[in-house]
Amino acid sequence: MRIGHGIDVHRVSHEVTRELWLGMVLIPEARGLVGHSDADAATHALCDALLGAANLGDIGRHFPDTDPEFADAPSRRLLEATLELVRAAGYRVLSADITIIAERPRLADFMPAMCSELSSVVGTVVSVKATTAEGLGSLGHVEGIAATAVVLLEENS
């Protein structure tokens, strides 16, 4: 078995039209995040955890922000490609857990949909939780959103 941990942080965009995607779910009426792809911090953290557990590097190595192919790419595409790499390396996902750190927007109403969307792609239960930074630092001042993820992989036999 292999354990992987991932973290991702994105700044809040000043563009009013930028959509906020977290856990592959659109969060309406919220400012989006700055990033080369859709800047879905939760899904990016999951991708990094998966890649790390399989000893395949990180999301930037496979989907660099200098590659125009990934400009505004939906994180579903990045997650699907990450899972292909993990499976090709001989692993399957047993468990995944994500924590989103965001002062605003409140995410409780969206977490069941995030769990459902992510679980359907990953093929196992993906737990999603949220917390705040209690007003501390840049996350607490709503300058960005962060996410951490941990996964458990099993080597295919």
Secondary structure, 3 states (H helix, E strand, C coil): CEEEEEEEEEEECCCCCCCEEECCEEECCCCCECCCCCCCHHHHHHHHHHHHHCCCCCHHHHCCCCCHHHCCCCHHHHHHHHHHHHHHCCEEEEEEEEEEECCCCCCCCCHHHHHHHHHHHHCCCEEEEEECCCCCHHHHCCCEEEEEEEEEEEECC
